[in-house]
């Protein structure tokens, strides 16, 4: 299943390097890292990539992986109805449920060429097991909130600290501190979480300004919008990855940029819940904020499909601004790859195909009917506007084949799906 060296030969390499070069070349992977791009010789395993594009693995910058079992459970209802339904189901969930949902989500993402995801949930020790076995890369945030609001046993902050201590340094598992949002996190909780992130050298992931109600309620109780309030209490820093950001002002954007905050844009989820117009992504990017792209969880988005997310992102911003140039294919592809890596403070290790970087890659079949005709001149546009999950032929994570010839190598896909179907029945009865 894995080899010390792996060569992907004869494909179009969409490097996403600083020059955004597209090269007809081989890619040599040794000991989990990209070692050479060009004409390479022998390798322990060789993959014929002729007629294919070799791309950096996609990065899902915000999701809740175990919520795959809630797919379709609360569709076409307003936000209040959605929350009531999902909270009720979530309160019933067991360790078995969390594991089954995580395995299903990992397979769905690997099938689509997504090699990394950022997760926010409790039970991350269980999710970490699914990450280990599936072969995907997980940035796993144990959710922290005030004790009076949680259903967790014990202190969420203590649980998070224990999870980070137990999983730091493990292959493909990157633990971090996650915060539900200002509506259930006091200033004390937020600042203790920041102290923990600094002590453990991790990211801070938080839902921010996802809904108008969140913003107006916080403004009524504190006198400040969430972004301004977090700035004022000293929470914002370059460790923060803020999800959604649909209701930011220009002042908040400037203050977030000043503190080095990154963002995760989740257009499909926000549209489906009618919780916000498009986030001010062009303004955030112009201010210097790194903006990644996320699916959110399957309870609100239904799919963990970064191809659909990319296309929707581009089209949403175009139509909202009545400007077809405002969100180009290259810009969106950057968000799903190199900018997503930058948002995770991993730009020196992930997000592009360059020597020395971790070998997280996907191979796209350019002969698939949805991708014909493809040439170097339109390859990025086709990836964003035409590609779909079944165009992905191979997925490589850390130099190891997780999917080969459209077959998951790391898990029994049929059994995972059957188990998830059976386990989720109780949520729908």
C-alpha positions as CSV (number, residue, x, y, z in Angstrom):
1,X,0.0,0.0,0.0
2,X,2.9,2.4,0.7
3,X,6.5,2.6,-0.6
4,X,9.5,4.6,0.4
5,X,9.6,6.2,-3.0
6,X,6.7,6.9,-5.4
7,X,6.8,8.4,-8.9
8,X,3.8,10.0,-10.6
9,X,4.9,10.1,-14.3
10,X,3.9,12.0,-17.3
11,X,1.1,14.2,-16.0
12,X,0.4,17.9,-16.1
13,X,1.7,19.2,-12.7
14,X,-0.4,22.1,-11.4
15,X,2.3,23.2,-9.0
16,X,0.6,26.1,-7.2
17,X,4.1,27.4,-6.6
18,X,4.7,31.2,-6.4
19,X,4.7,31.4,-10.2
20,X,1.7,29.1,-10.5
21,X,3.6,27.0,-13.0
22,X,1.9,24.2,-14.9
23,X,4.5,21.7,-16.0
24,X,4.5,18.5,-18.1
25,X,6.7,16.5,-15.7
26,X,7.1,13.6,-13.3
27,X,6.9,14.0,-9.5
28,X,9.2,11.9,-7.3
29,X,8.2,11.4,-3.7
30,X,10.6,10.0,-1.2
31,X,10.0,9.3,2.5
32,X,6.7,11.2,2.4
33,X,8.1,14.4,0.8
34,X,8.2,15.8,-2.7
35,X,11.9,15.4,-3.7
36,X,11.9,16.2,-7.5
37,X,9.8,17.6,-10.2
38,X,11.0,16.9,-13.8
39,X,12.3,13.8,-15.5
40,X,12.7,11.2,-12.7
41,X,14.1,7.7,-12.9
42,X,13.2,4.6,-10.9
43,X,11.0,4.4,-7.8
44,X,9.6,1.7,-5.6
45,X,6.2,2.4,-7.1
46,X,5.3,4.1,-10.3
47,X,1.9,5.6,-11.2
48,X,1.2,6.4,-14.9
49,X,-0.2,10.0,-14.8
50,X,-0.4,10.5,-18.5
51,X,-3.6,12.3,-19.5
52,X,-4.0,13.4,-15.9
53,X,-3.4,16.5,-13.8
54,X,-1.3,16.2,-10.6
55,X,-2.5,18.8,-8.1
56,X,-1.9,19.6,-4.5
57,X,-4.3,17.8,-2.2
58,X,-7.3,19.9,-1.4
59,X,-7.7,21.4,2.0
60,X,-11.1,21.6,3.7
61,X,-10.6,24.5,6.1
62,X,-13.7,24.0,8.2
63,X,-15.9,21.0,8.9
64,X,-17.5,18.7,11.5
65,X,-16.6,15.3,10.0
66,X,-18.7,13.1,12.2
67,X,-21.9,14.9,11.2
68,X,-21.9,12.9,8.0
69,X,-24.5,10.7,9.8
70,X,-26.7,13.8,10.0
71,X,-26.8,14.2,6.2
72,X,-30.3,15.3,5.2
73,X,-31.6,15.3,8.7
74,X,-32.7,19.0,8.8
75,X,-33.0,20.3,5.3
76,X,-35.2,23.2,4.1
77,X,-35.9,24.6,7.6
78,X,-35.0,27.9,9.0
79,X,-31.9,28.3,11.2
80,X,-33.7,27.9,14.5
81,X,-35.4,24.7,13.3
82,X,-32.1,23.4,12.0
83,X,-30.3,24.1,15.3
84,X,-33.1,22.5,17.4
85,X,-33.0,19.3,15.3
86,X,-29.2,19.0,15.1
87,X,-28.7,19.7,18.8
88,X,-31.3,17.1,19.7
89,X,-29.6,14.5,17.6
90,X,-26.1,15.5,18.7
91,X,-27.1,14.9,22.4
92,X,-27.8,11.3,21.6
93,X,-24.5,10.5,19.9
94,X,-22.2,7.7,21.1
95,X,-18.5,7.0,20.6
96,X,-19.6,4.5,18.0
97,X,-21.6,7.1,16.1
98,X,-18.7,9.6,16.2
99,X,-16.3,7.0,14.8
100,X,-18.6,5.8,12.1
101,X,-19.3,9.4,10.9
102,X,-15.6,10.2,10.9
103,X,-14.7,7.1,8.8
104,X,-17.5,7.9,6.3
105,X,-16.4,11.5,6.1
106,X,-12.7,10.6,5.6
107,X,-13.6,8.3,2.7
108,X,-15.8,10.9,1.1
109,X,-13.0,13.5,1.3
110,X,-10.2,11.1,0.1
111,X,-12.4,10.1,-2.9
112,X,-12.6,13.7,-3.9
113,X,-8.9,14.4,-3.6
114,X,-9.2,16.2,-0.3
115,X,-6.1,15.3,1.8
116,X,-6.5,17.6,4.8
117,X,-9.4,18.9,6.8
118,X,-9.9,21.1,9.8
119,X,-12.4,19.7,12.3
120,X,-14.3,21.2,15.2
121,X,-16.1,18.7,17.6
122,X,-15.8,16.9,20.9
123,X,-14.6,13.3,21.0
124,X,-11.6,14.2,18.8
125,X,-9.7,11.3,20.3
126,X,-12.2,9.0,18.6
127,X,-12.0,11.0,15.4
128,X,-8.2,10.7,15.5
129,X,-8.5,7.0,15.3
130,X,-10.5,7.3,12.1
131,X,-7.8,9.7,10.7
132,X,-5.1,7.3,11.6
133,X,-6.8,4.3,9.9
134,X,-8.1,6.1,6.8
135,X,-4.8,7.8,5.9
136,X,-6.2,11.4,5.7
137,X,-4.6,14.4,7.4
138,X,-6.7,15.9,10.2
139,X,-6.4,19.2,12.0
140,X,-8.5,18.3,14.9
141,X,-10.0,20.9,17.3
142,X,-11.6,19.8,20.5
143,X,-14.5,22.2,21.0
144,X,-14.3,24.5,24.0
145,X,-17.2,26.4,25.5
146,X,-18.4,27.6,28.9
147,X,-19.1,24.6,31.2
148,X,-22.7,25.8,31.8
149,X,-23.5,25.3,28.1
150,X,-21.8,22.0,27.4
151,X,-23.0,18.4,27.3
152,X,-19.4,17.2,27.6
153,X,-18.3,15.3,30.7
154,X,-15.9,17.4,32.7
155,X,-14.3,20.7,31.7
156,X,-14.2,21.2,27.9
157,X,-10.9,23.1,28.3
158,X,-9.4,20.3,30.3
159,X,-10.7,17.8,27.8
160,X,-9.1,19.8,25.0
161,X,-5.7,20.1,26.8
162,X,-5.7,16.3,27.4
163,X,-6.5,15.6,23.8
164,X,-3.7,17.9,22.6
165,X,-1.1,16.4,25.0
166,X,-2.0,12.8,24.0
167,X,-2.0,13.4,20.2
168,X,0.8,15.9,19.6
169,X,3.4,14.6,17.3
170,X,1.4,11.8,15.8
171,X,1.5,11.2,12.1
172,X,-1.1,13.2,10.1
173,X,-2.8,14.3,13.3
174,X,-2.5,18.0,14.2
175,X,-4.4,18.8,17.4
176,X,-5.7,22.3,18.1
177,X,-7.9,24.4,20.3
178,X,-11.4,25.0,18.9
179,X,-14.1,27.4,20.3
180,X,-17.8,27.2,19.5
181,X,-18.3,30.9,19.4
182,X,-18.8,34.1,21.4
183,X,-22.4,33.2,22.1
184,X,-21.3,30.3,24.4
185,X,-17.7,31.4,25.3
186,X,-17.1,34.0,28.0
187,X,-14.0,36.3,28.0
188,X,-12.5,34.0,30.6
189,X,-13.0,30.9,28.5
190,X,-11.6,32.6,25.4
191,X,-8.5,33.9,27.0
192,X,-7.8,30.6,28.8
193,X,-8.1,28.8,25.4
194,X,-5.7,31.3,23.9
195,X,-3.2,30.6,26.7
196,X,-3.6,26.9,26.1
197,X,-3.0,27.3,22.3
198,X,0.2,29.4,23.0
199,X,1.4,26.8,25.6
200,X,0.8,23.9,23.2
201,X,1.8,25.8,20.1
202,X,-1.5,25.1,18.3
203,X,-4.0,27.0,16.2
204,X,-7.2,28.5,17.6
205,X,-10.3,27.7,15.5
206,X,-13.6,29.6,16.1
207,X,-16.9,30.2,14.5
208,X,-17.1,34.0,13.9
209,X,-20.0,36.2,12.8
210,X,-21.8,33.3,11.0
211,X,-25.3,34.8,11.5
212,X,-26.8,38.2,11.8
213,X,-28.5,37.1,15.1
214,X,-25.1,36.2,16.6
215,X,-23.7,39.7,15.7
216,X,-26.8,41.6,16.9
217,X,-27.2,39.7,20.1
218,X,-23.5,40.1,21.0
219,X,-23.6,43.8,20.1
220,X,-26.7,44.2,22.4
221,X,-25.0,42.4,25.3
222,X,-21.5,43.9,25.1
223,X,-21.8,47.0,23.0
224,X,-19.5,45.6,20.3
225,X,-19.7,43.3,17.3
226,X,-17.9,39.9,17.8
227,X,-14.8,40.8,15.8
228,X,-14.4,44.1,17.5
229,X,-15.0,42.6,20.9
230,X,-12.4,39.8,20.3
231,X,-9.9,42.4,19.3
232,X,-10.6,44.5,22.3
233,X,-10.1,41.7,24.8
234,X,-6.9,40.7,23.2
235,X,-8.0,37.4,21.8
236,X,-7.2,37.9,18.1
237,X,-3.8,36.8,17.1
238,X,-2.0,35.0,14.3
239,X,-3.1,31.6,15.7
240,X,-6.8,32.3,15.0
241,X,-8.6,30.6,12.1
242,X,-12.1,32.1,12.0
243,X,-14.8,30.2,10.2
244,X,-17.7,31.8,8.2
245,X,-17.0,35.5,8.8
246,X,-20.2,36.3,6.9
247,X,-21.2,39.5,8.8
248,X,-17.9,41.4,9.2
249,X,-17.5,45.1,8.8
250,X,-14.5,46.7,7.1
251,X,-13.3,47.9,10.5
252,X,-13.3,44.3,11.8
253,X,-11.5,43.1,8.7
254,X,-8.8,45.7,9.2
255,X,-8.4,44.7,12.9
256,X,-8.3,41.0,12.0
257,X,-5.6,41.6,9.4
258,X,-3.6,43.7,11.8
259,X,-3.5,40.7,14.2
260,X,-2.7,38.1,11.5
261,X,-6.0,36.3,11.7
262,X,-6.9,33.8,9.0
263,X,-10.4,32.8,7.8
264,X,-12.3,29.8,6.4
265,X,-15.1,30.7,3.9
266,X,-18.1,28.2,3.8
267,X,-20.3,29.5,1.0
268,X,-22.6,26.5,0.5
269,X,-23.5,26.1,4.2
270,X,-24.2,29.8,4.6
271,X,-26.4,29.8,1.5
272,X,-28.3,26.6,2.5
273,X,-29.1,27.9,6.0
274,X,-29.8,31.4,4.6
275,X,-27.6,32.6,7.4
276,X,-25.7,35.2,5.5
277,X,-24.9,36.7,2.2
278,X,-21.4,35.9,0.8
279,X,-18.7,36.7,3.3
280,X,-16.6,39.7,2.3
281,X,-13.8,37.5,0.9
282,X,-12.4,40.0,-1.6
283,X,-12.1,42.6,1.1
284,X,-10.4,40.1,3.5
285,X,-8.0,39.1,0.8
286,X,-7.2,42.7,-0.1
287,X,-6.5,43.4,3.5
288,X,-3.9,40.5,3.6
289,X,-6.0,37.9,5.4
290,X,-5.4,34.3,4.2
291,X,-8.8,32.8,3.3
292,X,-9.2,29.1,3.0
293,X,-12.4,27.2,1.8
294,X,-14.5,24.9,3.9
295,X,-17.5,22.7,3.5
296,X,-18.9,22.9,7.1
297,X,-20.6,19.8,8.3
298,X,-23.0,17.5,6.5
299,X,-25.9,18.5,8.7
300,X,-25.9,21.9,6.9
301,X,-23.9,21.3,3.7
302,X,-24.8,17.6,3.0
303,X,-21.5,17.0,1.2
304,X,-17.8,17.2,2.0
305,X,-17.1,18.0,-1.6
306,X,-14.5,20.7,-2.2
307,X,-15.2,20.7,-6.0
308,X,-18.7,21.9,-5.5
309,X,-17.5,24.4,-2.8
310,X,-15.0,25.9,-5.2
311,X,-17.5,26.4,-8.1
312,X,-20.1,27.8,-5.7
313,X,-17.7,30.2,-4.2
314,X,-16.7,31.6,-7.6
315,X,-20.3,31.9,-8.8
316,X,-21.7,33.3,-5.6
317,X,-19.3,36.2,-5.5
318,X,-19.7,36.9,-9.1
319,X,-23.5,37.2,-8.9
320,X,-23.5,39.1,-5.6
321,X,-21.1,41.7,-7.0
322,X,-22.5,41.6,-10.5
323,X,-18.9,41.3,-11.6
324,X,-17.6,38.2,-13.4
325,X,-14.0,39.0,-12.7
326,X,-14.2,39.4,-8.9
327,X,-13.5,35.7,-8.1
328,X,-11.4,34.0,-10.7
329,X,-10.8,30.3,-11.0
330,X,-7.2,30.7,-10.0
331,X,-8.2,32.7,-6.9
332,X,-10.6,30.0,-5.8
333,X,-8.2,27.2,-6.5
334,X,-5.7,29.0,-4.4
335,X,-8.2,29.1,-1.5
336,X,-8.6,25.3,-1.7
337,X,-4.8,24.7,-1.8
338,X,-2.0,27.1,-1.1
339,X,-4.1,29.8,0.7
340,X,-5.8,27.1,2.7
341,X,-2.3,25.9,3.8
342,X,-1.4,29.5,4.7
343,X,-4.5,29.9,6.7
344,X,-3.4,26.8,8.7
345,X,0.1,28.3,9.1
346,X,1.3,25.4,7.0
347,X,2.2,27.2,3.8
348,X,5.8,26.0,4.1
349,X,4.8,22.4,4.2
350,X,1.5,22.0,2.3
351,X,-0.6,23.5,-0.5
352,X,1.7,23.3,-3.4
353,X,3.9,20.9,-5.3
354,X,7.4,21.9,-4.6
355,X,10.5,20.0,-3.5
356,X,10.7,19.6,0.3
357,X,7.0,19.9,0.9
358,X,4.8,17.1,2.3
359,X,3.5,14.8,-0.5
360,X,-0.2,15.4,-0.2
361,X,-1.4,15.1,-3.8
362,X,-4.4,14.2,-6.0
363,X,-4.4,12.9,-9.6
364,X,-7.2,14.0,-11.8
365,X,-8.3,12.1,-14.9
366,X,-8.4,14.7,-17.7
367,X,-10.0,12.1,-20.1
368,X,-13.1,12.1,-17.9
369,X,-16.0,13.5,-20.1
370,X,-16.4,16.4,-17.6
371,X,-12.8,17.4,-18.2
372,X,-12.5,17.3,-22.0
373,X,-11.0,19.3,-23.6
374,X,-8.3,20.3,-21.2
375,X,-5.1,22.1,-22.1
376,X,-2.6,24.1,-20.0
377,X,-4.4,27.3,-20.9
378,X,-7.7,26.1,-19.3
379,X,-6.7,23.5,-16.8
380,X,-7.3,25.6,-13.7
381,X,-10.6,26.8,-15.0
382,X,-11.6,23.2,-15.7
383,X,-10.6,22.1,-12.2
384,X,-12.8,24.8,-10.6
385,X,-15.8,24.9,-13.0
386,X,-15.9,21.4,-14.4
387,X,-14.2,18.9,-12.1
388,X,-16.2,16.6,-9.9
389,X,-15.2,13.9,-7.3
390,X,-15.4,11.0,-9.8
391,X,-12.7,12.7,-11.9
392,X,-10.2,11.9,-9.1
393,X,-8.2,8.8,-9.9
394,X,-5.6,8.7,-7.1
395,X,-5.1,10.4,-3.7
396,X,-1.7,10.5,-1.9
397,X,-1.3,11.6,1.7
398,X,2.2,11.9,3.2
399,X,3.6,10.0,0.2
400,X,1.2,7.0,0.7
401,X,-1.5,6.0,-1.6
402,X,-4.8,6.3,0.2
403,X,-6.8,5.8,-3.0
404,X,-5.6,4.1,-6.2
405,X,-7.5,3.8,-9.4
406,X,-10.6,5.1,-7.6
407,X,-10.4,2.4,-4.9
408,X,-9.8,3.3,-1.3
409,X,-6.9,1.3,0.0
410,X,-7.0,2.0,3.7
411,X,-10.5,1.0,4.7
412,X,-13.4,-1.3,3.7
413,X,-15.5,1.3,2.0
414,X,-18.5,-0.9,1.6
415,X,-18.5,-1.9,5.3
416,X,-18.1,1.7,6.4
417,X,-21.1,2.8,4.4
418,X,-23.2,-0.1,5.6
419,X,-22.3,0.5,9.2
420,X,-23.0,4.2,8.9
421,X,-26.4,3.6,7.3
422,X,-27.4,1.2,10.1
423,X,-26.1,3.3,13.0
424,X,-27.8,6.5,11.7
425,X,-31.3,4.9,11.6
426,X,-32.1,6.0,15.2
427,X,-31.7,9.6,14.2
428,X,-34.4,9.4,11.5
429,X,-37.0,7.2,13.2
